[in-house]
Amino acid sequence: MHLNATERYFSNHAPDFGDNHPDIQKAIAYLHQQIDAYAQYGVSFQVATAHGYGRGKKRPNNRDTKVFSDALRSRGIMLFEADIRDRLYDKANDTIIVSDVGGVVCGWDSPRPGLLDETDFYRSLPKGSLIHILSHPGNYNVNRPLTFGLRVNKINV
């Protein structure tokens, strides 16, 4: 499940309201409505993911405002960013992140030099490596080739 309750009540242009704005309770109620609607059709979630939704670190946001992860936990759903990600990173020997957040697909934090579209690059990663991929395929025109970019200040090329 992708947690998007904050978007319903807080514009990405709105200022930082902290974690005690009264509309947070409306967003939590909306979150529960979403979960209930899926449950009516037999869909249940064990994991949800969230992001700051263009608000950066401004609060409230889906990822950092604890009441959202608490509401999910009360329904038996873990929030990837709060409950899982750090444990995965701690267990991984090495990590590479491949993401299209903010534009083209980029890679960083790689333990090895290489290009994201080369098979041998992935084969060269040490055993126990974590490849964290965050992609928004709906953002791309399927009739055009995908563009890869590299944040050269963060990855060895």
CNS distance restraints for C-alpha pairs under 8 A (distance, minus, plus):
assign (resid   1 and name CA) (resid  45 and name CA) 6.40 0.50 0.50
assign (resid   1 and name CA) (resid  47 and name CA) 6.49 0.50 0.50
assign (resid   1 and name CA) (resid  48 and name CA) 4.47 0.50 0.50
assign (resid   1 and name CA) (resid  49 and name CA) 6.37 0.50 0.50
assign (resid   2 and name CA) (resid  48 and name CA) 5.46 0.50 0.50
assign (resid   2 and name CA) (resid  49 and name CA) 4.98 0.50 0.50
assign (resid   2 and name CA) (resid  50 and name CA) 5.87 0.50 0.50
assign (resid   3 and name CA) (resid  31 and name CA) 7.67 0.50 0.50
assign (resid   3 and name CA) (resid  48 and name CA) 6.24 0.50 0.50
assign (resid   3 and name CA) (resid  49 and name CA) 5.89 0.50 0.50
assign (resid   3 and name CA) (resid  50 and name CA) 5.04 0.50 0.50
assign (resid   3 and name CA) (resid  51 and name CA) 7.96 0.50 0.50
assign (resid   3 and name CA) (resid  62 and name CA) 6.52 0.50 0.50
assign (resid   4 and name CA) (resid   8 and name CA) 7.45 0.50 0.50
assign (resid   4 and name CA) (resid  31 and name CA) 7.88 0.50 0.50
assign (resid   4 and name CA) (resid  50 and name CA) 6.98 0.50 0.50
assign (resid   4 and name CA) (resid  53 and name CA) 7.95 0.50 0.50
assign (resid   4 and name CA) (resid  62 and name CA) 6.60 0.50 0.50
assign (resid   5 and name CA) (resid   9 and name CA) 7.56 0.50 0.50
assign (resid   5 and name CA) (resid  27 and name CA) 5.22 0.50 0.50
assign (resid   5 and name CA) (resid  28 and name CA) 6.89 0.50 0.50
assign (resid   5 and name CA) (resid  30 and name CA) 6.37 0.50 0.50
assign (resid   5 and name CA) (resid  31 and name CA) 5.55 0.50 0.50
assign (resid   5 and name CA) (resid  62 and name CA) 6.92 0.50 0.50
assign (resid   6 and name CA) (resid  10 and name CA) 5.78 0.50 0.50
assign (resid   6 and name CA) (resid  24 and name CA) 7.61 0.50 0.50
assign (resid   6 and name CA) (resid  27 and name CA) 5.90 0.50 0.50
assign (resid   6 and name CA) (resid  60 and name CA) 7.08 0.50 0.50
assign (resid   6 and name CA) (resid  61 and name CA) 5.85 0.50 0.50
assign (resid   6 and name CA) (resid  62 and name CA) 5.82 0.50 0.50
assign (resid   7 and name CA) (resid  11 and name CA) 6.36 0.50 0.50
assign (resid   7 and name CA) (resid  12 and name CA) 7.57 0.50 0.50
assign (resid   7 and name CA) (resid  53 and name CA) 7.16 0.50 0.50
assign (resid   8 and name CA) (resid  27 and name CA) 6.84 0.50 0.50
assign (resid   9 and name CA) (resid  23 and name CA) 6.68 0.50 0.50
assign (resid   9 and name CA) (resid  24 and name CA) 7.79 0.50 0.50
assign (resid   9 and name CA) (resid  26 and name CA) 7.72 0.50 0.50
assign (resid   9 and name CA) (resid  27 and name CA) 6.47 0.50 0.50
assign (resid  10 and name CA) (resid  14 and name CA) 6.47 0.50 0.50
assign (resid  10 and name CA) (resid  60 and name CA) 7.79 0.50 0.50
assign (resid  12 and name CA) (resid  53 and name CA) 6.86 0.50 0.50
assign (resid  12 and name CA) (resid  54 and name CA) 5.43 0.50 0.50
assign (resid  12 and name CA) (resid  55 and name CA) 4.85 0.50 0.50
assign (resid  13 and name CA) (resid  55 and name CA) 7.14 0.50 0.50
assign (resid  15 and name CA) (resid  58 and name CA) 6.94 0.50 0.50
assign (resid  16 and name CA) (resid  58 and name CA) 4.59 0.50 0.50
assign (resid  16 and name CA) (resid  59 and name CA) 5.01 0.50 0.50
assign (resid  16 and name CA) (resid  60 and name CA) 7.04 0.50 0.50
assign (resid  17 and name CA) (resid  21 and name CA) 6.16 0.50 0.50
assign (resid  17 and name CA) (resid  58 and name CA) 7.42 0.50 0.50
assign (resid  17 and name CA) (resid  59 and name CA) 5.64 0.50 0.50
assign (resid  17 and name CA) (resid  60 and name CA) 6.46 0.50 0.50
assign (resid  18 and name CA) (resid  58 and name CA) 7.45 0.50 0.50
assign (resid  18 and name CA) (resid  59 and name CA) 4.82 0.50 0.50
assign (resid  18 and name CA) (resid  60 and name CA) 5.84 0.50 0.50
assign (resid  19 and name CA) (resid  24 and name CA) 7.65 0.50 0.50
assign (resid  19 and name CA) (resid  59 and name CA) 6.06 0.50 0.50
assign (resid  19 and name CA) (resid  60 and name CA) 5.44 0.50 0.50
assign (resid  19 and name CA) (resid  65 and name CA) 6.17 0.50 0.50
assign (resid  20 and name CA) (resid  24 and name CA) 7.09 0.50 0.50
assign (resid  21 and name CA) (resid  60 and name CA) 7.94 0.50 0.50
assign (resid  22 and name CA) (resid  26 and name CA) 7.59 0.50 0.50
assign (resid  23 and name CA) (resid  27 and name CA) 6.37 0.50 0.50
assign (resid  24 and name CA) (resid  28 and name CA) 6.19 0.50 0.50
assign (resid  24 and name CA) (resid  60 and name CA) 7.49 0.50 0.50
assign (resid  25 and name CA) (resid  29 and name CA) 6.17 0.50 0.50
assign (resid  26 and name CA) (resid  30 and name CA) 6.18 0.50 0.50
assign (resid  27 and name CA) (resid  31 and name CA) 6.18 0.50 0.50
assign (resid  28 and name CA) (resid  32 and name CA) 6.36 0.50 0.50
assign (resid  28 and name CA) (resid  67 and name CA) 7.89 0.50 0.50
assign (resid  28 and name CA) (resid  68 and name CA) 6.74 0.50 0.50
assign (resid  28 and name CA) (resid  71 and name CA) 7.09 0.50 0.50
assign (resid  29 and name CA) (resid  33 and name CA) 6.25 0.50 0.50
assign (resid  30 and name CA) (resid  34 and name CA) 6.27 0.50 0.50
assign (resid  31 and name CA) (resid  35 and name CA) 6.39 0.50 0.50
assign (resid  32 and name CA) (resid  36 and name CA) 6.06 0.50 0.50
assign (resid  33 and name CA) (resid  37 and name CA) 6.03 0.50 0.50
assign (resid  34 and name CA) (resid  38 and name CA) 6.44 0.50 0.50
assign (resid  35 and name CA) (resid  39 and name CA) 6.20 0.50 0.50
assign (resid  35 and name CA) (resid  44 and name CA) 7.63 0.50 0.50
assign (resid  36 and name CA) (resid  40 and name CA) 6.30 0.50 0.50
assign (resid  37 and name CA) (resid  41 and name CA) 7.19 0.50 0.50
assign (resid  38 and name CA) (resid  42 and name CA) 6.60 0.50 0.50
assign (resid  38 and name CA) (resid  43 and name CA) 5.13 0.50 0.50
assign (resid  38 and name CA) (resid  44 and name CA) 6.77 0.50 0.50
assign (resid  39 and name CA) (resid  43 and name CA) 4.97 0.50 0.50
assign (resid  39 and name CA) (resid  44 and name CA) 5.74 0.50 0.50
assign (resid  45 and name CA) (resid  77 and name CA) 6.14 0.50 0.50
assign (resid  46 and name CA) (resid  76 and name CA) 6.54 0.50 0.50
assign (resid  46 and name CA) (resid  77 and name CA) 4.54 0.50 0.50
assign (resid  46 and name CA) (resid  78 and name CA) 6.09 0.50 0.50
assign (resid  47 and name CA) (resid  77 and name CA) 5.21 0.50 0.50
assign (resid  47 and name CA) (resid  78 and name CA) 4.73 0.50 0.50
assign (resid  47 and name CA) (resid  79 and name CA) 5.76 0.50 0.50
assign (resid  47 and name CA) (resid  80 and name CA) 6.39 0.50 0.50
assign (resid  48 and name CA) (resid  72 and name CA) 7.98 0.50 0.50
assign (resid  48 and name CA) (resid  77 and name CA) 6.63 0.50 0.50
assign (resid  48 and name CA) (resid  78 and name CA) 6.13 0.50 0.50
assign (resid  48 and name CA) (resid  79 and name CA) 4.83 0.50 0.50
assign (resid  48 and name CA) (resid  80 and name CA) 5.96 0.50 0.50
assign (resid  49 and name CA) (resid  79 and name CA) 5.64 0.50 0.50
assign (resid  49 and name CA) (resid  80 and name CA) 5.15 0.50 0.50
assign (resid  49 and name CA) (resid  81 and name CA) 6.57 0.50 0.50
assign (resid  50 and name CA) (resid  62 and name CA) 5.60 0.50 0.50
assign (resid  50 and name CA) (resid  63 and name CA) 5.23 0.50 0.50
assign (resid  50 and name CA) (resid  79 and name CA) 7.45 0.50 0.50
assign (resid  50 and name CA) (resid  80 and name CA) 7.55 0.50 0.50
assign (resid  50 and name CA) (resid  81 and name CA) 7.00 0.50 0.50
assign (resid  51 and name CA) (resid  61 and name CA) 7.46 0.50 0.50
assign (resid  51 and name CA) (resid  62 and name CA) 5.86 0.50 0.50
assign (resid  51 and name CA) (resid  63 and name CA) 5.04 0.50 0.50
assign (resid  52 and name CA) (resid  56 and name CA) 5.43 0.50 0.50
assign (resid  52 and name CA) (resid  57 and name CA) 6.68 0.50 0.50
assign (resid  52 and name CA) (resid  58 and name CA) 7.93 0.50 0.50
assign (resid  52 and name CA) (resid  61 and name CA) 5.16 0.50 0.50
assign (resid  52 and name CA) (resid  62 and name CA) 5.77 0.50 0.50
assign (resid  52 and name CA) (resid  63 and name CA) 5.58 0.50 0.50
assign (resid  52 and name CA) (resid  64 and name CA) 7.36 0.50 0.50
assign (resid  53 and name CA) (resid  61 and name CA) 6.89 0.50 0.50
assign (resid  53 and name CA) (resid  62 and name CA) 7.28 0.50 0.50
assign (resid  55 and name CA) (resid  59 and name CA) 7.49 0.50 0.50
assign (resid  55 and name CA) (resid  61 and name CA) 6.85 0.50 0.50
assign (resid  57 and name CA) (resid  61 and name CA) 7.55 0.50 0.50
assign (resid  57 and name CA) (resid  64 and name CA) 7.68 0.50 0.50
assign (resid  59 and name CA) (resid  64 and name CA) 7.44 0.50 0.50
assign (resid  59 and name CA) (resid  65 and name CA) 6.67 0.50 0.50
assign (resid  60 and name CA) (resid  64 and name CA) 7.33 0.50 0.50
assign (resid  60 and name CA) (resid  65 and name CA) 5.53 0.50 0.50
assign (resid  61 and name CA) (resid  65 and name CA) 5.66 0.50 0.50
assign (resid  62 and name CA) (resid  68 and name CA) 6.44 0.50 0.50
assign (resid  63 and name CA) (resid  68 and name CA) 7.74 0.50 0.50
assign (resid  63 and name CA) (resid  69 and name CA) 7.81 0.50 0.50
assign (resid  63 and name CA) (resid  81 and name CA) 6.69 0.50 0.50
assign (resid  63 and name CA) (resid  82 and name CA) 7.56 0.50 0.50
assign (resid  65 and name CA) (resid  69 and name CA) 7.52 0.50 0.50
assign (resid  66 and name CA) (resid  70 and name CA) 6.12 0.50 0.50
assign (resid  67 and name CA) (resid  71 and name CA) 5.97 0.50 0.50
assign (resid  68 and name CA) (resid  72 and name CA) 6.27 0.50 0.50
assign (resid  69 and name CA) (resid  73 and name CA) 6.13 0.50 0.50
assign (resid  69 and name CA) (resid  78 and name CA) 7.34 0.50 0.50
assign (resid  69 and name CA) (resid  79 and name CA) 5.88 0.50 0.50
assign (resid  69 and name CA) (resid  82 and name CA) 7.06 0.50 0.50
assign (resid  70 and name CA) (resid  74 and name CA) 6.20 0.50 0.50
assign (resid  71 and name CA) (resid  75 and name CA) 6.76 0.50 0.50
assign (resid  72 and name CA) (resid  76 and name CA) 6.50 0.50 0.50
assign (resid  72 and name CA) (resid  77 and name CA) 4.96 0.50 0.50
assign (resid  72 and name CA) (resid  78 and name CA) 6.44 0.50 0.50
assign (resid  72 and name CA) (resid  79 and name CA) 7.05 0.50 0.50
assign (resid  73 and name CA) (resid  77 and name CA) 4.95 0.50 0.50
assign (resid  73 and name CA) (resid  78 and name CA) 5.76 0.50 0.50
assign (resid  73 and name CA) (resid  79 and name CA) 7.76 0.50 0.50
assign (resid  78 and name CA) (resid  82 and name CA) 7.77 0.50 0.50
assign (resid  78 and name CA) (resid  83 and name CA) 5.93 0.50 0.50
assign (resid  78 and name CA) (resid  84 and name CA) 7.52 0.50 0.50
assign (resid  79 and name CA) (resid  83 and name CA) 5.48 0.50 0.50
assign (resid  79 and name CA) (resid  84 and name CA) 7.04 0.50 0.50
assign (resid  80 and name CA) (resid  84 and name CA) 4.81 0.50 0.50
assign (resid  80 and name CA) (resid  85 and name CA) 5.66 0.50 0.50
assign (resid  81 and name CA) (resid  85 and name CA) 5.34 0.50 0.50
assign (resid  81 and name CA) (resid  86 and name CA) 7.60 0.50 0.50
assign (resid  82 and name CA) (resid  86 and name CA) 7.72 0.50 0.50
assign (resid  83 and name CA) (resid  87 and name CA) 7.67 0.50 0.50
assign (resid  84 and name CA) (resid  88 and name CA) 6.32 0.50 0.50
assign (resid  85 and name CA) (resid  89 and name CA) 6.24 0.50 0.50
assign (resid  86 and name CA) (resid  90 and name CA) 6.05 0.50 0.50
assign (resid  87 and name CA) (resid  91 and name CA) 6.30 0.50 0.50
assign (resid  88 and name CA) (resid  92 and name CA) 6.19 0.50 0.50
assign (resid  88 and name CA) (resid 130 and name CA) 7.76 0.50 0.50
assign (resid  89 and name CA) (resid  95 and name CA) 7.18 0.50 0.50
assign (resid  89 and name CA) (resid 130 and name CA) 7.33 0.50 0.50
assign (resid  92 and name CA) (resid 128 and name CA) 5.57 0.50 0.50
assign (resid  92 and name CA) (resid 129 and name CA) 5.41 0.50 0.50
assign (resid  92 and name CA) (resid 130 and name CA) 5.66 0.50 0.50
assign (resid  93 and name CA) (resid 126 and name CA) 7.58 0.50 0.50
assign (resid  93 and name CA) (resid 127 and name CA) 7.62 0.50 0.50
assign (resid  93 and name CA) (resid 128 and name CA) 5.36 0.50 0.50
assign (resid  93 and name CA) (resid 129 and name CA) 5.38 0.50 0.50
assign (resid  93 and name CA) (resid 130 and name CA) 7.56 0.50 0.50
assign (resid  94 and name CA) (resid 110 and name CA) 7.50 0.50 0.50
assign (resid  94 and name CA) (resid 111 and name CA) 6.24 0.50 0.50
assign (resid  94 and name CA) (resid 126 and name CA) 7.20 0.50 0.50
assign (resid  94 and name CA) (resid 128 and name CA) 7.01 0.50 0.50
assign (resid  94 and name CA) (resid 129 and name CA) 4.60 0.50 0.50
assign (resid  94 and name CA) (resid 130 and name CA) 6.19 0.50 0.50
assign (resid  95 and name CA) (resid 109 and name CA) 6.39 0.50 0.50
assign (resid  95 and name CA) (resid 110 and name CA) 6.10 0.50 0.50
assign (resid  95 and name CA) (resid 111 and name CA) 6.98 0.50 0.50
assign (resid  95 and name CA) (resid 129 and name CA) 5.50 0.50 0.50
assign (resid  95 and name CA) (resid 130 and name CA) 4.65 0.50 0.50
assign (resid  95 and name CA) (resid 131 and name CA) 5.88 0.50 0.50
assign (resid  95 and name CA) (resid 132 and name CA) 7.30 0.50 0.50
assign (resid  96 and name CA) (resid 107 and name CA) 6.86 0.50 0.50
assign (resid  96 and name CA) (resid 108 and name CA) 5.93 0.50 0.50
assign (resid  96 and name CA) (resid 109 and name CA) 5.09 0.50 0.50
assign (resid  96 and name CA) (resid 110 and name CA) 4.44 0.50 0.50
assign (resid  96 and name CA) (resid 111 and name CA) 7.16 0.50 0.50
assign (resid  96 and name CA) (resid 129 and name CA) 7.75 0.50 0.50
assign (resid  96 and name CA) (resid 130 and name CA) 6.40 0.50 0.50
assign (resid  96 and name CA) (resid 131 and name CA) 5.06 0.50 0.50
assign (resid  96 and name CA) (resid 132 and name CA) 6.23 0.50 0.50
assign (resid  97 and name CA) (resid 106 and name CA) 7.99 0.50 0.50
assign (resid  97 and name CA) (resid 107 and name CA) 5.41 0.50 0.50
assign (resid  97 and name CA) (resid 108 and name CA) 5.42 0.50 0.50
assign (resid  97 and name CA) (resid 109 and name CA) 6.32 0.50 0.50
assign (resid  97 and name CA) (resid 110 and name CA) 7.25 0.50 0.50
assign (resid  97 and name CA) (resid 131 and name CA) 5.96 0.50 0.50
assign (resid  97 and name CA) (resid 132 and name CA) 4.76 0.50 0.50
assign (resid  97 and name CA) (resid 133 and name CA) 6.03 0.50 0.50
assign (resid  97 and name CA) (resid 134 and name CA) 7.95 0.50 0.50
assign (resid  98 and name CA) (resid 105 and name CA) 6.67 0.50 0.50
assign (resid  98 and name CA) (resid 106 and name CA) 5.59 0.50 0.50
assign (resid  98 and name CA) (resid 107 and name CA) 4.38 0.50 0.50
assign (resid  98 and name CA) (resid 108 and name CA) 6.83 0.50 0.50
assign (resid  98 and name CA) (resid 131 and name CA) 7.29 0.50 0.50
assign (resid  98 and name CA) (resid 132 and name CA) 6.12 0.50 0.50
assign (resid  98 and name CA) (resid 133 and name CA) 4.78 0.50 0.50
assign (resid  98 and name CA) (resid 134 and name CA) 6.40 0.50 0.50
assign (resid  99 and name CA) (resid 105 and name CA) 5.30 0.50 0.50
assign (resid  99 and name CA) (resid 106 and name CA) 5.45 0.50 0.50
assign (resid  99 and name CA) (resid 107 and name CA) 6.44 0.50 0.50
assign (resid  99 and name CA) (resid 132 and name CA) 7.95 0.50 0.50
assign (resid  99 and name CA) (resid 133 and name CA) 5.69 0.50 0.50
assign (resid  99 and name CA) (resid 134 and name CA) 4.68 0.50 0.50
assign (resid  99 and name CA) (resid 135 and name CA) 5.72 0.50 0.50
assign (resid 100 and name CA) (resid 104 and name CA) 5.18 0.50 0.50
assign (resid 100 and name CA) (resid 105 and name CA) 4.12 0.50 0.50
assign (resid 100 and name CA) (resid 106 and name CA) 6.11 0.50 0.50
assign (resid 100 and name CA) (resid 134 and name CA) 6.63 0.50 0.50
assign (resid 100 and name CA) (resid 135 and name CA) 5.55 0.50 0.50
assign (resid 100 and name CA) (resid 136 and name CA) 6.91 0.50 0.50
assign (resid 101 and name CA) (resid 105 and name CA) 7.57 0.50 0.50
assign (resid 101 and name CA) (resid 134 and name CA) 7.53 0.50 0.50
assign (resid 101 and name CA) (resid 135 and name CA) 7.43 0.50 0.50
assign (resid 101 and name CA) (resid 136 and name CA) 7.99 0.50 0.50
assign (resid 104 and name CA) (resid 147 and name CA) 6.07 0.50 0.50
assign (resid 104 and name CA) (resid 148 and name CA) 5.97 0.50 0.50
assign (resid 104 and name CA) (resid 149 and name CA) 5.98 0.50 0.50
assign (resid 105 and name CA) (resid 135 and name CA) 7.90 0.50 0.50
assign (resid 105 and name CA) (resid 147 and name CA) 6.67 0.50 0.50
assign (resid 105 and name CA) (resid 148 and name CA) 4.92 0.50 0.50
assign (resid 105 and name CA) (resid 149 and name CA) 5.67 0.50 0.50
assign (resid 105 and name CA) (resid 150 and name CA) 7.79 0.50 0.50
assign (resid 106 and name CA) (resid 148 and name CA) 6.13 0.50 0.50
assign (resid 106 and name CA) (resid 149 and name CA) 4.79 0.50 0.50
assign (resid 106 and name CA) (resid 150 and name CA) 4.87 0.50 0.50
assign (resid 106 and name CA) (resid 151 and name CA) 6.39 0.50 0.50
assign (resid 107 and name CA) (resid 116 and name CA) 7.04 0.50 0.50
assign (resid 107 and name CA) (resid 149 and name CA) 7.40 0.50 0.50
assign (resid 107 and name CA) (resid 150 and name CA) 5.66 0.50 0.50
assign (resid 107 and name CA) (resid 151 and name CA) 6.65 0.50 0.50
assign (resid 107 and name CA) (resid 155 and name CA) 6.98 0.50 0.50
assign (resid 108 and name CA) (resid 150 and name CA) 7.32 0.50 0.50
assign (resid 108 and name CA) (resid 151 and name CA) 6.47 0.50 0.50
assign (resid 108 and name CA) (resid 154 and name CA) 5.34 0.50 0.50
assign (resid 108 and name CA) (resid 155 and name CA) 4.78 0.50 0.50
assign (resid 109 and name CA) (resid 154 and name CA) 6.11 0.50 0.50
assign (resid 109 and name CA) (resid 155 and name CA) 5.74 0.50 0.50
assign (resid 110 and name CA) (resid 155 and name CA) 5.82 0.50 0.50
assign (resid 110 and name CA) (resid 156 and name CA) 7.24 0.50 0.50
assign (resid 111 and name CA) (resid 125 and name CA) 7.37 0.50 0.50
assign (resid 112 and name CA) (resid 121 and name CA) 7.78 0.50 0.50
assign (resid 112 and name CA) (resid 124 and name CA) 7.57 0.50 0.50
assign (resid 112 and name CA) (resid 125 and name CA) 6.80 0.50 0.50
assign (resid 112 and name CA) (resid 156 and name CA) 6.83 0.50 0.50
assign (resid 113 and name CA) (resid 121 and name CA) 7.60 0.50 0.50
assign (resid 113 and name CA) (resid 155 and name CA) 7.24 0.50 0.50
assign (resid 113 and name CA) (resid 156 and name CA) 4.77 0.50 0.50
assign (resid 113 and name CA) (resid 157 and name CA) 5.01 0.50 0.50
assign (resid 114 and name CA) (resid 118 and name CA) 7.40 0.50 0.50
assign (resid 114 and name CA) (resid 121 and name CA) 5.28 0.50 0.50
assign (resid 114 and name CA) (resid 156 and name CA) 7.26 0.50 0.50
assign (resid 114 and name CA) (resid 157 and name CA) 5.62 0.50 0.50
assign (resid 115 and name CA) (resid 121 and name CA) 6.42 0.50 0.50
assign (resid 115 and name CA) (resid 157 and name CA) 6.97 0.50 0.50
assign (resid 116 and name CA) (resid 121 and name CA) 7.05 0.50 0.50
assign (resid 116 and name CA) (resid 122 and name CA) 7.99 0.50 0.50
assign (resid 116 and name CA) (resid 148 and name CA) 7.35 0.50 0.50
assign (resid 117 and name CA) (resid 148 and name CA) 7.81 0.50 0.50
assign (resid 118 and name CA) (resid 122 and name CA) 7.32 0.50 0.50
assign (resid 119 and name CA) (resid 123 and name CA) 6.48 0.50 0.50
assign (resid 120 and name CA) (resid 124 and name CA) 6.03 0.50 0.50
assign (resid 121 and name CA) (resid 125 and name CA) 6.85 0.50 0.50
assign (resid 125 and name CA) (resid 129 and name CA) 6.48 0.50 0.50
assign (resid 136 and name CA) (resid 140 and name CA) 7.84 0.50 0.50
assign (resid 140 and name CA) (resid 144 and name CA) 7.94 0.50 0.50
assign (resid 140 and name CA) (resid 146 and name CA) 7.72 0.50 0.50
assign (resid 150 and name CA) (resid 155 and name CA) 7.25 0.50 0.50
assign (resid 151 and name CA) (resid 155 and name CA) 6.31 0.50 0.50
assign (resid 152 and name CA) (resid 156 and name CA) 6.66 0.50 0.50
assign (resid 152 and name CA) (resid 157 and name CA) 6.81 0.50 0.50
